[in-house]
Amino acid sequence: MTNSTMAPFSDKLMLYCAYLLGGFSIGSQGFCAAFILRNDMIAQSAVFAKDIYEFTIEGARLMMSKGWLEQPPEMDL
């Protein structure tokens, strides 16, 4: 415990880590649905993946609004 009033980690780092872990979690939900044999668990996994996706997209939009997440390069056709 310290008397410091400054956060040890930046908001940018914390939000990026949440965004990254959300992406990993969506992938693991897909992996789970591919190998599980119970139909009810597949449906529950899909519900969890939907909730995680919404949370991750909200974080990505927040990062884009603050300029912390860059738009990927585009190509003119």
N, CA, C and O atoms as CSV, one atom per row, in Angstrom:
chain,resi,resn,atom,element,x,y,z
A,1,MET,N,N,0.832,-1.161,0.000
A,1,MET,CA,C,0.000,0.000,0.000
A,1,MET,C,C,0.888,1.239,0.000
A,1,MET,O,O,1.880,1.323,0.724
A,2,THR,N,N,0.503,2.184,-0.825
A,2,THR,CA,C,1.232,3.451,-0.873
A,2,THR,C,C,0.241,4.600,-0.724
A,2,THR,O,O,-0.973,4.400,-0.747
A,3,ASN,N,N,0.773,5.779,-0.574
A,3,ASN,CA,C,-0.056,6.979,-0.486
A,3,ASN,C,C,-0.229,7.636,-1.849
A,3,ASN,O,O,-0.765,8.741,-1.933
A,4,SER,N,N,0.208,6.988,-2.905
A,4,SER,CA,C,0.149,7.559,-4.248
A,4,SER,C,C,-1.300,7.690,-4.713
A,4,SER,O,O,-2.135,6.827,-4.439
A,5,THR,N,N,-1.580,8.770,-5.411
A,5,THR,CA,C,-2.917,8.973,-5.984
A,5,THR,C,C,-2.921,8.748,-7.486
A,5,THR,O,O,-3.966,8.862,-8.127
A,6,MET,N,N,-1.762,8.428,-8.057
A,6,MET,CA,C,-1.672,8.171,-9.495
A,6,MET,C,C,-1.891,6.679,-9.767
A,6,MET,O,O,-1.433,5.823,-9.010
A,7,ALA,N,N,-2.596,6.387,-10.855
A,7,ALA,CA,C,-2.842,4.989,-11.230
A,7,ALA,C,C,-1.533,4.340,-11.701
A,7,ALA,O,O,-0.752,4.980,-12.405
A,8,PRO,N,N,-1.279,3.072,-11.321
A,8,PRO,CA,C,-0.037,2.422,-11.734
A,8,PRO,C,C,-0.021,2.075,-13.219
A,8,PRO,O,O,1.056,1.938,-13.800
A,9,PHE,N,N,-1.187,1.931,-13.845
A,9,PHE,CA,C,-1.259,1.600,-15.262
A,9,PHE,C,C,-2.123,2.629,-15.965
A,9,PHE,O,O,-3.039,3.195,-15.368
A,10,SER,N,N,-1.831,2.868,-17.230
A,10,SER,CA,C,-2.594,3.858,-17.978
A,10,SER,C,C,-3.945,3.289,-18.421
A,10,SER,O,O,-4.117,2.074,-18.518
A,11,ASP,N,N,-4.885,4.176,-18.683
A,11,ASP,CA,C,-6.190,3.764,-19.193
A,11,ASP,C,C,-6.046,3.080,-20.539
A,11,ASP,O,O,-6.766,2.129,-20.844
A,12,LYS,N,N,-5.117,3.566,-21.339
A,12,LYS,CA,C,-4.888,3.002,-22.670
A,12,LYS,C,C,-4.453,1.535,-22.569
A,12,LYS,O,O,-4.954,0.687,-23.307
A,13,LEU,N,N,-3.542,1.243,-21.674
A,13,LEU,CA,C,-3.050,-0.123,-21.496
A,13,LEU,C,C,-4.146,-1.036,-20.956
A,13,LEU,O,O,-4.306,-2.160,-21.433
A,14,MET,N,N,-4.888,-0.571,-19.985
A,14,MET,CA,C,-5.945,-1.392,-19.384
A,14,MET,C,C,-7.039,-1.701,-20.404
A,14,MET,O,O,-7.521,-2.832,-20.460
A,15,LEU,N,N,-7.439,-0.718,-21.207
A,15,LEU,CA,C,-8.481,-0.927,-22.199
A,15,LEU,C,C,-7.996,-1.852,-23.305
A,15,LEU,O,O,-8.752,-2.697,-23.785
A,16,TYR,N,N,-6.735,-1.700,-23.716
A,16,TYR,CA,C,-6.196,-2.580,-24.752
A,16,TYR,C,C,-6.127,-4.024,-24.261
A,16,TYR,O,O,-6.432,-4.947,-25.018
A,17,CYS,N,N,-5.735,-4.229,-23.017
A,17,CYS,CA,C,-5.681,-5.590,-22.468
A,17,CYS,C,C,-7.072,-6.211,-22.409
A,17,CYS,O,O,-7.231,-7.393,-22.711
A,18,ALA,N,N,-8.080,-5.432,-22.025
A,18,ALA,CA,C,-9.452,-5.944,-21.998
A,18,ALA,C,C,-9.918,-6.294,-23.406
A,18,ALA,O,O,-10.588,-7.308,-23.603
A,19,TYR,N,N,-9.570,-5.460,-24.388
A,19,TYR,CA,C,-9.917,-5.711,-25.784
A,19,TYR,C,C,-9.232,-6.990,-26.290
A,19,TYR,O,O,-9.860,-7.812,-26.958
A,20,LEU,N,N,-7.975,-7.147,-25.975
A,20,LEU,CA,C,-7.219,-8.316,-26.406
A,20,LEU,C,C,-7.749,-9.600,-25.767
A,20,LEU,O,O,-7.918,-10.612,-26.448
A,21,LEU,N,N,-8.004,-9.559,-24.485
A,21,LEU,CA,C,-8.539,-10.738,-23.798
A,21,LEU,C,C,-9.947,-11.075,-24.265
A,21,LEU,O,O,-10.327,-12.245,-24.290
A,22,GLY,N,N,-10.725,-10.062,-24.636
A,22,GLY,CA,C,-12.047,-10.310,-25.199
A,22,GLY,C,C,-11.950,-11.073,-26.510
A,22,GLY,O,O,-12.741,-11.980,-26.766
A,23,GLY,N,N,-10.981,-10.704,-27.339
A,23,GLY,CA,C,-10.761,-11.424,-28.598
A,23,GLY,C,C,-10.349,-12.871,-28.363
A,23,GLY,O,O,-10.824,-13.778,-29.047
A,24,PHE,N,N,-9.467,-13.081,-27.399
A,24,PHE,CA,C,-9.068,-14.450,-27.068
A,24,PHE,C,C,-10.256,-15.260,-26.557
A,24,PHE,O,O,-10.396,-16.442,-26.872
A,25,SER,N,N,-11.097,-14.621,-25.776
A,25,SER,CA,C,-12.249,-15.313,-25.213
A,25,SER,C,C,-13.245,-15.717,-26.296
A,25,SER,O,O,-13.819,-16.805,-26.234
A,26,ILE,N,N,-13.453,-14.857,-27.280
A,26,ILE,CA,C,-14.350,-15.209,-28.384
A,26,ILE,C,C,-13.808,-16.422,-29.140
A,26,ILE,O,O,-14.566,-17.313,-29.523
A,27,GLY,N,N,-12.504,-16.447,-29.350
A,27,GLY,CA,C,-11.885,-17.603,-30.005
A,27,GLY,C,C,-12.022,-18.874,-29.196
A,27,GLY,O,O,-12.256,-19.947,-29.752
A,28,SER,N,N,-11.880,-18.761,-27.896
A,28,SER,CA,C,-12.007,-19.957,-27.053
A,28,SER,C,C,-13.445,-20.449,-27.004
A,28,SER,O,O,-13.676,-21.651,-26.875
A,29,GLN,N,N,-14.421,-19.545,-27.103
A,29,GLN,CA,C,-15.814,-19.970,-27.152
A,29,GLN,C,C,-16.092,-20.750,-28.438
A,29,GLN,O,O,-16.839,-21.728,-28.421
A,30,GLY,N,N,-15.496,-20.324,-29.543
A,30,GLY,CA,C,-15.632,-21.065,-30.800
A,30,GLY,C,C,-14.976,-22.435,-30.717
A,30,GLY,O,O,-15.524,-23.421,-31.209
A,31,PHE,N,N,-13.809,-22.497,-30.099
A,31,PHE,CA,C,-13.114,-23.770,-29.905
A,31,PHE,C,C,-13.958,-24.700,-29.041
A,31,PHE,O,O,-14.051,-25.897,-29.312
A,32,CYS,N,N,-14.570,-24.143,-28.003
A,32,CYS,CA,C,-15.432,-24.920,-27.104
A,32,CYS,C,C,-16.617,-25.489,-27.876
A,32,CYS,O,O,-16.957,-26.661,-27.712
A,33,ALA,N,N,-17.248,-24.671,-28.717
A,33,ALA,CA,C,-18.425,-25.131,-29.465
A,33,ALA,C,C,-18.058,-26.221,-30.471
A,33,ALA,O,O,-18.891,-27.068,-30.795
A,34,ALA,N,N,-16.834,-26.208,-30.962
A,34,ALA,CA,C,-16.425,-27.199,-31.955
A,34,ALA,C,C,-16.202,-28.582,-31.342
A,34,ALA,O,O,-16.397,-29.593,-32.017
A,35,PHE,N,N,-15.800,-28.637,-30.085
A,35,PHE,CA,C,-15.419,-29.919,-29.499
A,35,PHE,C,C,-16.340,-30.438,-28.411
A,35,PHE,O,O,-16.147,-31.556,-27.933
A,36,ILE,N,N,-17.331,-29.667,-28.008
A,36,ILE,CA,C,-18.217,-30.150,-26.951
A,36,ILE,C,C,-19.326,-30.992,-27.565
A,36,ILE,O,O,-19.761,-30.713,-28.683
A,37,LEU,N,N,-19.779,-31.993,-26.875
A,37,LEU,CA,C,-20.766,-32.926,-27.404
A,37,LEU,C,C,-22.187,-32.643,-26.924
A,37,LEU,O,O,-23.136,-33.230,-27.442
A,38,ARG,N,N,-22.348,-31.768,-25.959
A,38,ARG,CA,C,-23.697,-31.485,-25.441
A,38,ARG,C,C,-24.289,-30.287,-26.177
A,38,ARG,O,O,-23.655,-29.236,-26.274
A,39,ASN,N,N,-25.509,-30.450,-26.697
A,39,ASN,CA,C,-26.158,-29.382,-27.449
A,39,ASN,C,C,-26.509,-28.184,-26.582
A,39,ASN,O,O,-26.425,-27.046,-27.044
A,40,ASP,N,N,-26.897,-28.415,-25.337
A,40,ASP,CA,C,-27.260,-27.293,-24.473
A,40,ASP,C,C,-26.051,-26.435,-24.127
A,40,ASP,O,O,-26.186,-25.224,-23.950
A,41,MET,N,N,-24.880,-27.037,-24.030
A,41,MET,CA,C,-23.674,-26.278,-23.736
A,41,MET,C,C,-23.230,-25.449,-24.936
A,41,MET,O,O,-22.660,-24.372,-24.765
A,42,ILE,N,N,-23.483,-25.936,-26.142
A,42,ILE,CA,C,-23.147,-25.166,-27.334
A,42,ILE,C,C,-23.987,-23.890,-27.380
A,42,ILE,O,O,-23.478,-22.815,-27.698
A,43,ALA,N,N,-25.271,-24.017,-27.061
A,43,ALA,CA,C,-26.142,-22.839,-27.046
A,43,ALA,C,C,-25.702,-21.855,-25.967
A,43,ALA,O,O,-25.696,-20.646,-26.201
A,44,GLN,N,N,-25.341,-22.350,-24.807
A,44,GLN,CA,C,-24.878,-21.469,-23.727
A,44,GLN,C,C,-23.561,-20.793,-24.108
A,44,GLN,O,O,-23.347,-19.624,-23.788
A,45,SER,N,N,-22.690,-21.515,-24.781
A,45,SER,CA,C,-21.431,-20.942,-25.241
A,45,SER,C,C,-21.679,-19.828,-26.256
A,45,SER,O,O,-20.971,-18.820,-26.260
A,46,ALA,N,N,-22.673,-20.007,-27.108
A,46,ALA,CA,C,-23.012,-18.970,-28.093
A,46,ALA,C,C,-23.535,-17.708,-27.409
A,46,ALA,O,O,-23.233,-16.597,-27.844
A,47,VAL,N,N,-24.311,-17.871,-26.349
A,47,VAL,CA,C,-24.809,-16.717,-25.596
A,47,VAL,C,C,-23.651,-15.976,-24.936
A,47,VAL,O,O,-23.605,-14.746,-24.961
A,48,PHE,N,N,-22.717,-16.717,-24.347
A,48,PHE,CA,C,-21.537,-16.095,-23.736
A,48,PHE,C,C,-20.716,-15.359,-24.788
A,48,PHE,O,O,-20.258,-14.242,-24.545
A,49,ALA,N,N,-20.525,-15.974,-25.952
A,49,ALA,CA,C,-19.736,-15.354,-27.012
A,49,ALA,C,C,-20.395,-14.065,-27.485
A,49,ALA,O,O,-19.699,-13.090,-27.766
A,50,LYS,N,N,-21.718,-14.039,-27.580
A,50,LYS,CA,C,-22.429,-12.822,-27.993
A,50,LYS,C,C,-22.194,-11.704,-26.987
A,50,LYS,O,O,-21.936,-10.564,-27.375
A,51,ASP,N,N,-22.281,-12.018,-25.704
A,51,ASP,CA,C,-22.073,-11.012,-24.663
A,51,ASP,C,C,-20.634,-10.497,-24.677
A,51,ASP,O,O,-20.397,-9.298,-24.534
A,52,ILE,N,N,-19.693,-11.394,-24.847
A,52,ILE,CA,C,-18.287,-10.998,-24.898
A,52,ILE,C,C,-18.023,-10.136,-26.127
A,52,ILE,O,O,-17.276,-9.160,-26.051
A,53,TYR,N,N,-18.629,-10.488,-27.259
A,53,TYR,CA,C,-18.466,-9.710,-28.482
A,53,TYR,C,C,-18.972,-8.280,-28.293
A,53,TYR,O,O,-18.302,-7.327,-28.692
A,54,GLU,N,N,-20.150,-8.127,-27.687
A,54,GLU,CA,C,-20.697,-6.792,-27.457
A,54,GLU,C,C,-19.786,-5.970,-26.549
A,54,GLU,O,O,-19.572,-4.783,-26.797
A,55,PHE,N,N,-19.252,-6.588,-25.508
A,55,PHE,CA,C,-18.338,-5.902,-24.595
A,55,PHE,C,C,-17.056,-5.485,-25.317
A,55,PHE,O,O,-16.566,-4.372,-25.123
A,56,THR,N,N,-16.516,-6.376,-26.146
A,56,THR,CA,C,-15.275,-6.094,-26.861
A,56,THR,C,C,-15.472,-4.997,-27.901
A,56,THR,O,O,-14.604,-4.139,-28.060
A,57,ILE,N,N,-16.599,-5.011,-28.611
A,57,ILE,CA,C,-16.881,-3.973,-29.605
A,57,ILE,C,C,-17.035,-2.614,-28.927
A,57,ILE,O,O,-16.587,-1.600,-29.463
A,58,GLU,N,N,-17.654,-2.587,-27.770
A,58,GLU,CA,C,-17.797,-1.330,-27.029
A,58,GLU,C,C,-16.418,-0.769,-26.666
A,58,GLU,O,O,-16.187,0.435,-26.770
A,59,GLY,N,N,-15.513,-1.641,-26.242
A,59,GLY,CA,C,-14.151,-1.211,-25.936
A,59,GLY,C,C,-13.413,-0.729,-27.171
A,59,GLY,O,O,-12.676,0.255,-27.105
A,60,ALA,N,N,-13.598,-1.409,-28.304
A,60,ALA,CA,C,-12.939,-0.990,-29.540
A,60,ALA,C,C,-13.454,0.378,-29.990
A,60,ALA,O,O,-12.672,1.218,-30.436
A,61,ARG,N,N,-14.751,0.603,-29.876
A,61,ARG,CA,C,-15.307,1.914,-30.243
A,61,ARG,C,C,-14.768,3.010,-29.336
A,61,ARG,O,O,-14.489,4.118,-29.793
A,62,LEU,N,N,-14.622,2.705,-28.062
A,62,LEU,CA,C,-14.069,3.683,-27.126
A,62,LEU,C,C,-12.618,4.005,-27.478
A,62,LEU,O,O,-12.210,5.166,-27.445
A,63,MET,N,N,-11.848,2.983,-27.813
A,63,MET,CA,C,-10.452,3.225,-28.210
A,63,MET,C,C,-10.371,4.031,-29.497
A,63,MET,O,O,-9.516,4.907,-29.624
A,64,MET,N,N,-11.254,3.747,-30.458
A,64,MET,CA,C,-11.255,4.507,-31.707
A,64,MET,C,C,-11.641,5.964,-31.473
A,64,MET,O,O,-11.078,6.861,-32.101
A,65,SER,N,N,-12.595,6.208,-30.575
A,65,SER,CA,C,-13.020,7.585,-30.316
A,65,SER,C,C,-11.909,8.402,-29.661
A,65,SER,O,O,-11.842,9.616,-29.848
A,66,LYS,N,N,-11.036,7.745,-28.894
A,66,LYS,CA,C,-9.931,8.434,-28.247
A,66,LYS,C,C,-8.666,8.463,-29.110
A,66,LYS,O,O,-7.676,9.095,-28.743
A,67,GLY,N,N,-8.703,7.777,-30.257
A,67,GLY,CA,C,-7.534,7.755,-31.129
A,67,GLY,C,C,-6.484,6.758,-30.704
A,67,GLY,O,O,-5.336,6.861,-31.137
A,68,TRP,N,N,-6.836,5.791,-29.871
A,68,TRP,CA,C,-5.883,4.800,-29.391
A,68,TRP,C,C,-5.823,3.578,-30.280
A,68,TRP,O,O,-4.874,2.799,-30.188
A,69,LEU,N,N,-6.799,3.390,-31.129
A,69,LEU,CA,C,-6.841,2.238,-32.022
A,69,LEU,C,C,-6.897,2.780,-33.440
A,69,LEU,O,O,-7.839,3.481,-33.809
A,70,GLU,N,N,-5.901,2.457,-34.219
A,70,GLU,CA,C,-5.808,3.015,-35.566
A,70,GLU,C,C,-6.641,2.209,-36.542
A,70,GLU,O,O,-6.865,1.011,-36.371
A,71,GLN,N,N,-7.097,2.916,-37.580
A,71,GLN,CA,C,-7.802,2.249,-38.664
A,71,GLN,C,C,-6.765,1.550,-39.541
A,71,GLN,O,O,-5.740,2.148,-39.868
A,72,PRO,N,N,-7.011,0.295,-39.929
A,72,PRO,CA,C,-6.035,-0.399,-40.760
A,72,PRO,C,C,-5.895,0.279,-42.123
A,72,PRO,O,O,-6.838,0.917,-42.592
A,73,PRO,N,N,-4.744,0.151,-42.756
A,73,PRO,CA,C,-4.550,0.771,-44.061
A,73,PRO,C,C,-5.531,0.225,-45.092
A,73,PRO,O,O,-5.868,-0.959,-45.078
A,74,GLU,N,N,-5.981,1.090,-45.975
A,74,GLU,CA,C,-6.905,0.693,-47.030
A,74,GLU,C,C,-6.224,0.834,-48.380
A,74,GLU,O,O,-5.240,1.558,-48.531
A,75,MET,N,N,-6.776,0.121,-49.361
A,75,MET,CA,C,-6.195,0.146,-50.699
A,75,MET,C,C,-7.258,0.649,-51.673
A,75,MET,O,O,-8.401,0.192,-51.640
A,76,ASP,N,N,-6.885,1.577,-52.529
A,76,ASP,CA,C,-7.780,2.061,-53.566
A,76,ASP,C,C,-7.784,1.065,-54.709
A,76,ASP,O,O,-6.729,0.597,-55.137
A,77,LEU,N,N,-8.968,0.743,-55.201
A,77,LEU,CA,C,-9.077,-0.196,-56.304
A,77,LEU,C,C,-9.242,0.515,-57.614
A,77,LEU,O,O,-9.349,-0.130,-58.657
